[in-house]
Amino acid sequence: MDSHLDMPGVPAISGLTFRRFRGEADYPVMVSILDACNDADRLEYINTVADIATVFSHLANCDPYRDMLFAEVNGETVAFGRVWWIQESATSRLYTSLGFVHPLWRRKGLGAAMLRYNEGRLREIAGTHPAGDKTLRTWATDGEYGALALFASSGYRPVRHYVEMIRPIDVPLPAAPMPQGMDVRPVEPDHIRAIWEAKEEALRDHWGYAPATEQDYERWTRGRVFTPHLWKVAWDGEQVAGMVLNRLDEAQNAQYRRRRGYSHGVFVRRPWRRRGLARSLLTQSIEMFRELGMEETALGVDTQNPSGALNLYESVGYRMTRQHTFFDKRMER
């Protein structure tokens, strides 16, 4: 397959060409662009070739050789994007688009051109699927002003907000005993699958849930910050009742000269909700991070979470620091 693409309606940038994905050789190029975007947008993600290799070895509903676009100027890669789709239900599908433009090449029409290409590719994919609810989706953080303006001008509307929250470690903790009959046990290797399945069951009540695949499980267990020894998992007999999937990102802490622990993945299964289990596991997690010498803890939450998670986190001292917004556009049938 010819790696170069002819695209109509592109910005008038001397030396601009577009191409397809070239395999592992593109991983360092992608990391370089992602790092530049992080700096410009004041984000704090850590991107490594190994991380990208892990993600790309477990892609679902995405062929990177057909579903990615790279922009070059005089042979230097300056932007890239990727699309994929998710089956939400038997009659509902999401068609997702992401794009990254190096800050030195923004505000020249590249982002708009790549979004149009991504939408076109997603419409091609959607055309092979049965009739049903078909929605284009993308997202951006509150500091990505160019992306926010692009999505608004392209007909996307905000549908959901996800916020990051931080809590200083020295803020006093409320009393939060474990519910009667439950206990927290160290995570053993043979617990991992049961914890995953409990997490997936709890996630079914969350916005945007789509059933996970075996590839999702493999990617989860091989991730750079997969740290089961830090998890707080509550058991009721032989049943997983709830969990806080804590993690430490040592590389991120080193790069940003801080000591932060993350309490992502706060889940309680339906039969054990409304008993104070999430509060107890969360306070235990915060205390663990204090003993590990952390200076703050962080987590993220859907602001419209039906279980009242935002109120819970605020009640134990978390405060909002950054907002991510999801944008949708209905696809014409």
BELQUI-V205704 format. One record per backbone hydrogen bond with DSSP energy under -1.0 kcal/mol. NH is the residue of the N-H (numbers start at 0). CO is the residue of the C=O. E is the energy in kcal/mol with one decimal. If there is no record, write none. Layout:
BEGIN
nh: [NH	NH]
co: [CO	CO]
e: [E	E]
END
This chain:
BEGIN
nh: [4	12	15	16	18	19	25	26	29	30	31	32	33	34	35	36	37	38	39	40	42	51	52	53	54	55	56	57	65	66	68	69	70	71	72	73	75	77	78	79	80	81	82	83	84	85	87	88	92	93	94	95	96	97	99	101	104	105	112	113	114	115	116	117	118	119	120	121	122	123	124	125	126	127	128	132	134	135	136	137	139	141	143	144	147	148	149	150	151	152	153	154	155	156	158	159	161	162	163	164	165	166	168	170	181	182	184	190	191	194	195	196	197	198	199	200	201	202	204	205	208	216	217	218	219	220	221	225	229	230	231	233	234	235	238	240	241	242	243	244	245	246	252	253	254	255	257	260	261	262	266	268	271	272	279	280	281	282	283	284	285	286	287	288	289	290	291	292	293	294	295	296	297	298	300	302	304	307	311	312	313	314	316	317	318	320	321	323	324	325	326	327	328	330]
co: [17	10	12	71	69	2	22	23	25	26	27	28	29	30	31	32	33	34	35	36	37	47	48	49	50	51	52	54	62	62	80	18	78	16	75	14	72	70	70	99	68	97	66	95	60	93	91	91	132	85	134	83	136	81	79	77	101	102	108	109	110	111	112	113	114	115	116	117	118	119	120	121	122	124	125	90	92	328	94	326	324	322	140	142	143	144	145	146	147	148	149	151	150	327	325	325	323	300	321	298	318	296	294	167	178	234	232	187	188	190	191	192	193	194	195	196	197	198	201	202	205	212	213	214	215	216	217	222	226	227	243	241	182	238	235	233	233	266	231	264	243	261	248	249	250	251	252	295	246	297	242	240	268	269	275	276	277	278	279	280	281	282	283	284	285	286	287	289	288	258	258	166	260	164	162	160	301	304	307	308	309	310	313	312	165	163	163	161	139	159	137	156	135	133]
e: [-2.6	-1.9	-2.0	-2.7	-2.6	-3.0	-2.5	-1.5	-2.6	-2.3	-2.1	-2.0	-2.7	-2.7	-1.9	-2.4	-2.5	-2.1	-2.1	-2.6	-2.3	-2.2	-2.5	-2.2	-2.3	-2.9	-1.3	-1.5	-2.4	-3.1	-1.8	-2.6	-2.5	-3.1	-2.5	-2.3	-1.6	-2.9	-1.2	-2.1	-2.1	-2.1	-1.9	-1.8	-1.1	-2.7	-1.7	-1.8	-2.8	-2.9	-3.0	-2.6	-2.2	-2.3	-2.8	-3.1	-2.7	-1.2	-2.0	-2.6	-2.2	-2.3	-2.0	-2.8	-2.8	-2.3	-2.5	-2.5	-2.3	-1.9	-2.2	-2.9	-1.8	-1.6	-1.6	-2.8	-2.0	-3.1	-2.4	-2.0	-1.9	-2.5	-2.4	-1.6	-2.3	-2.3	-2.4	-2.6	-1.9	-2.3	-1.2	-1.1	-2.5	-2.4	-2.8	-1.1	-3.0	-2.7	-2.9	-3.1	-2.5	-2.8	-2.4	-1.4	-1.6	-2.0	-1.3	-2.4	-1.1	-2.4	-2.6	-2.6	-2.1	-2.6	-2.6	-2.1	-2.4	-2.3	-1.3	-2.4	-1.4	-1.8	-2.4	-2.6	-2.3	-2.4	-1.1	-1.4	-2.2	-1.3	-2.3	-2.5	-3.1	-2.9	-1.6	-2.6	-1.2	-2.8	-1.9	-1.6	-1.7	-2.4	-2.6	-2.5	-2.4	-2.2	-2.1	-2.1	-2.7	-3.0	-2.2	-2.5	-1.9	-1.7	-2.0	-2.7	-2.4	-2.4	-2.2	-1.8	-2.4	-2.3	-2.1	-2.3	-2.1	-2.2	-1.5	-1.5	-2.6	-3.0	-1.4	-2.4	-2.2	-2.0	-2.3	-2.3	-2.0	-1.6	-1.8	-2.6	-2.2	-2.0	-1.4	-2.4	-2.0	-2.8	-1.1	-3.6	-3.0	-2.6	-3.1	-2.4	-2.0	-2.6]
END
